C-alpha cells in the first residue's frame, strides 16, 4: 500500500461491499475529510485552509486587559 506523499494527509482505502476499493483523504490534525482528487485545486485550497486553522489554534490567545485587571495591577503596584 503506497504511502501519502502529502504531509498531513491520511489516506484510507477501505474495501466496499461490491469488492472495489475506495480512496478517502483526511486531514490528520483535524480529522476532516478532504475532496477526492489530490491533484485538484479544491483539494489544495481546503488542505491549506485546514493547515492555517491548525496554526491559528496553536497561537497564544490575545490578552485584553479589563477594568478588573487594571484595578488589580494598580493596587498591586508599589507606588
N, CA and C of each residue as an Amber inpcrd file, in Angstrom:
protein
   237
   0.8410000  -1.1750000   0.0000000   0.0000000   0.0000000   0.0000000
   0.8850000   1.2360000   0.0000000   0.7700000   2.1230000  -1.0050000
   1.6400000   3.2990000  -1.0740000   1.3440000   4.2990000   0.0340000
   2.3800000   4.9680000   0.4560000   2.2480000   5.9790000   1.4990000
   1.8460000   7.3150000   0.8850000   1.3270000   8.1940000   1.7110000
   0.9200000   9.5180000   1.2640000   2.1570000  10.3660000   1.0010000
   2.1950000  11.0050000  -0.1580000   3.2910000  11.9240000  -0.4520000
   2.9460000  13.3340000   0.0170000   1.7420000  13.5000000   0.5350000
   1.2960000  14.7880000   1.0510000   1.4180000  14.7920000   2.5650000
   2.2550000  15.6640000   3.1210000   2.3610000  15.6940000   4.5810000
   1.0690000  16.1860000   5.2100000   0.6730000  15.5310000   6.2820000
  -0.5340000  15.9240000   6.9910000  -1.8030000  15.3440000   6.4270000
  -1.6850000  14.4290000   5.4560000  -2.8560000  13.8180000   4.8330000
  -2.8270000  12.3230000   5.0950000  -3.9340000  11.8050000   5.5970000
  -4.0700000  10.3730000   5.8450000  -4.9340000   9.7850000   4.7380000
  -4.4660000   8.6970000   4.1510000  -5.2000000   8.0480000   3.0680000
  -5.7880000   6.7450000   3.5800000  -7.0840000   6.5730000   3.3760000
  -7.7570000   5.3300000   3.7260000  -8.2850000   4.6990000   2.4520000
  -8.1020000   3.3860000   2.3350000  -8.5860000   2.6500000   1.1750000
  -9.4150000   1.4510000   1.6480000 -10.6460000   1.7070000   2.0950000
 -11.4720000   0.5890000   2.5620000 -12.0230000  -0.2260000   1.3930000
 -12.3070000  -1.4700000   1.6780000 -12.9150000  -2.3410000   0.6890000
 -14.4270000  -2.1850000   0.7950000 -15.0760000  -1.8900000  -0.3120000
 -16.5230000  -1.6880000  -0.3420000 -17.2500000  -3.0230000  -0.4560000
 -18.5440000  -3.0150000  -0.2630000 -19.3520000  -4.2310000  -0.3410000
 -19.2940000  -4.8520000  -1.7310000 -19.0830000  -4.0300000  -2.7440000
 -19.0110000  -4.5370000  -4.1180000 -17.6700000  -5.1990000  -4.4120000
 -16.7190000  -5.0800000  -3.4880000 -15.3950000  -5.6640000  -3.6970000
 -14.3730000  -4.6630000  -4.1810000 -14.8300000  -3.4900000  -4.5850000
 -13.9080000  -2.4530000  -5.0540000 -13.2600000  -1.7650000  -3.8620000
 -12.2010000  -1.0190000  -4.1350000 -11.5320000  -0.2350000  -3.1000000
 -11.8090000   1.2420000  -3.3600000 -12.2330000   1.9380000  -2.3270000
 -12.4580000   3.3870000  -2.3990000 -11.2790000   4.0730000  -1.7310000
 -10.9700000   5.2860000  -2.1710000  -9.8730000   6.0470000  -1.5860000
 -10.4380000   7.3160000  -0.9720000 -10.1430000   7.5090000   0.3150000
 -10.5890000   8.6900000   1.0440000  -9.3710000   9.3900000   1.6240000
  -9.4060000  10.7150000   1.6080000  -8.3070000  11.5240000   2.1300000
  -8.8070000  12.3140000   3.3330000  -8.0150000  12.3050000   4.4170000
  -8.3700000  13.0120000   5.6430000  -7.2160000  13.8910000   6.1010000
  -7.5400000  15.0440000   6.6350000  -6.5400000  15.9270000   7.2350000
  -6.1940000  15.3510000   8.5960000  -4.9080000  15.0710000   8.8340000
  -4.5030000  14.3730000  10.0600000  -4.7970000  15.1740000  11.3290000
  -4.5150000  16.4580000  11.3260000  -4.6490000  17.2540000  12.5490000
  -6.1040000  17.4790000  12.9490000  -6.9850000  17.6420000  11.9860000
  -8.3790000  17.9490000  12.3040000  -9.3150000  16.7580000  12.1130000
  -8.9150000  15.7780000  11.3190000  -9.7650000  14.6290000  11.0550000
 -10.8300000  14.8840000  10.0060000 -10.8120000  16.0550000   9.3840000
 -11.8320000  16.3840000   8.3710000 -11.5010000  15.7080000   7.0490000
 -12.5410000  15.3000000   6.3550000 -12.3650000  14.6390000   5.0640000
 -12.0700000  15.6860000   3.9940000 -11.1400000  15.3480000   3.1090000
 -10.7320000  16.2360000   2.0280000 -11.4060000  15.8010000   0.7280000
 -11.4610000  16.7100000  -0.2640000 -12.0350000  16.3280000  -1.5620000
 -11.2850000  15.1410000  -2.1790000 -11.9440000  14.4410000  -3.0900000
 -11.4550000  13.1630000  -3.5980000 -10.1670000  13.2370000  -4.4100000
  -9.9530000  14.2550000  -5.2090000  -8.7950000  14.2860000  -6.1030000
  -7.6810000  15.1450000  -5.5150000  -6.5450000  14.5350000  -5.1180000
  -5.4630000  15.3200000  -4.5160000  -4.7600000  16.2500000  -5.4940000
  -5.0070000  16.0950000  -6.7850000  -4.3950000  16.9840000  -7.7780000
  -5.2740000  18.1810000  -8.1130000  -6.4710000  18.2260000  -7.5540000
  -7.3870000  19.3110000  -7.8770000  -7.0670000  20.5630000  -7.0630000
  -7.5280000  21.6800000  -7.5560000  -7.3300000  22.9540000  -6.8720000
  -8.1260000  23.0020000  -5.5760000  -9.3280000  22.4510000  -5.5890000
 -10.1540000  22.4850000  -4.3810000  -9.5010000  21.6940000  -3.2470000
  -8.8460000  20.5900000  -3.5620000  -8.1410000  19.7920000  -2.5530000
  -7.0520000  20.6350000  -1.9010000  -6.2670000  21.3200000  -2.7170000
  -5.1630000  22.1280000  -2.2010000  -5.6620000  23.3230000  -1.3880000
  -6.7680000  23.9250000  -1.8170000  -7.3320000  25.0640000  -1.0940000
  -7.8510000  24.6240000   0.2750000  -8.5720000  23.5200000   0.3140000
  -9.1200000  23.0170000   1.5810000  -7.9850000  22.6000000   2.5080000
  -6.9730000  21.9210000   1.9670000  -5.8280000  21.4860000   2.7770000
  -5.1030000  22.6880000   3.3710000  -4.8790000  23.7110000   2.5750000
  -4.1890000  24.9150000   3.0610000  -5.0190000  25.6320000   4.1210000
  -6.3220000  25.7200000   3.9300000  -7.1660000  26.3990000   4.9270000
  -7.1860000  25.6190000   6.2420000  -7.2010000  24.2940000   6.1730000
  -7.1610000  23.4970000   7.3950000  -5.8080000  23.6290000   8.0980000
  -4.7310000  23.7000000   7.3270000  -3.4050000  23.9060000   7.9280000
  -3.3340000  25.2690000   8.6200000  -3.9190000  26.2990000   7.9940000
  -3.9520000  27.6230000   8.6200000  -4.7900000  27.6120000   9.8860000
  -5.8840000  26.8700000   9.8720000  -6.7480000  26.7700000  11.0450000
  -6.0000000  26.1240000  12.2060000  -5.2310000  25.0900000  11.9340000
  -4.4630000  24.4100000  12.9790000  -3.4110000  25.3550000  13.5410000
  -2.7360000  26.1100000  12.6770000  -1.7250000  27.0650000  13.1480000
  -2.3620000  28.1690000  13.9860000  -3.5370000  28.6190000  13.5930000
  -4.2270000  29.6600000  14.3660000  -4.6540000  29.1400000  15.7320000
  -5.0340000  27.8800000  15.7940000  -5.4270000  27.2950000  17.0780000
  -4.2380000  27.1560000  18.0190000  -3.0350000  27.0050000  17.4660000
  -1.8280000  26.8740000  18.2750000  -1.3390000  28.2180000  18.8130000
  -1.7300000  29.3070000  18.1710000  -1.2660000  30.6390000  18.5700000
  -1.7890000  30.9780000  19.9620000  -0.9740000  31.6710000  20.7530000
  -1.4450000  32.0480000  22.0900000  -2.6000000  33.0460000  21.9860000
  -3.5360000  32.9710000  22.9110000  -4.6790000  33.8910000  22.8550000
  -4.2440000  35.3220000  23.1580000  -4.9200000  36.2420000  22.5570000
  -4.6450000  37.6540000  22.7820000  -5.2960000  38.0510000  24.1080000
  -4.4970000  38.6300000  25.0030000  -4.9990000  39.0360000  26.3110000
  -5.4480000  40.4870000  26.2320000  -6.7080000  40.7150000  26.5180000
  -7.2640000  42.0570000  26.5100000  -7.4830000  42.4660000  27.9650000
  -6.8200000  43.5460000  28.3900000  -6.9980000  43.9540000  29.7880000
  -8.4190000  44.4610000  30.0340000  -8.9590000  44.0650000  31.1600000
 -10.2760000  44.5360000  31.5560000 -10.1080000  45.5420000  32.6950000
 -11.1920000  46.1540000  33.0890000 -11.1500000  47.1040000  34.2030000
 -10.6560000  46.4030000  35.4620000 -11.1130000  45.1930000  35.6690000
 -10.7160000  44.4480000  36.8660000  -9.2010000  44.2270000  36.9100000
  -8.6060000  43.8310000  35.7600000  -7.1590000  43.6060000  35.7520000
  -6.3960000  44.9110000  35.9380000  -6.9150000  45.9860000  35.3820000
  -6.2570000  47.2840000  35.5600000  -6.2880000  47.7140000  37.0270000
  -7.4150000  47.5410000  37.7080000  -7.5270000  47.8990000  39.1260000
  -6.6200000  47.0040000  39.9690000  -6.5960000  45.7010000  39.6740000
  -5.7540000  44.7760000  40.4170000  -4.2740000  45.1370000  40.2440000
  -3.8720000  45.4750000  39.0210000  -2.4830000  45.8890000  38.7790000
  -2.1680000  47.1960000  39.5000000  -3.1280000  48.1000000  39.5520000
  -2.9290000  49.3770000  40.2440000  -2.7210000  49.1420000  41.7370000
  -3.5800000  48.3180000  42.3500000  -3.4550000  48.0400000  43.7740000
  -2.1870000  47.2540000  44.1030000  -1.7080000  46.4630000  43.1660000
  -0.5100000  45.6390000  43.3980000   0.7840000  46.4280000  43.1770000
   0.7070000  47.5910000  42.5550000   1.9270000  48.3680000  42.2920000
   2.4600000  48.9920000  43.5810000   3.7770000  49.1110000  43.6950000
   4.3530000  49.6630000  44.9300000   4.0820000  51.1590000  45.1360000
   3.8670000  51.9050000  44.1000000   3.6580000  53.3580000  44.2390000
   2.2010000  53.6850000  44.4740000
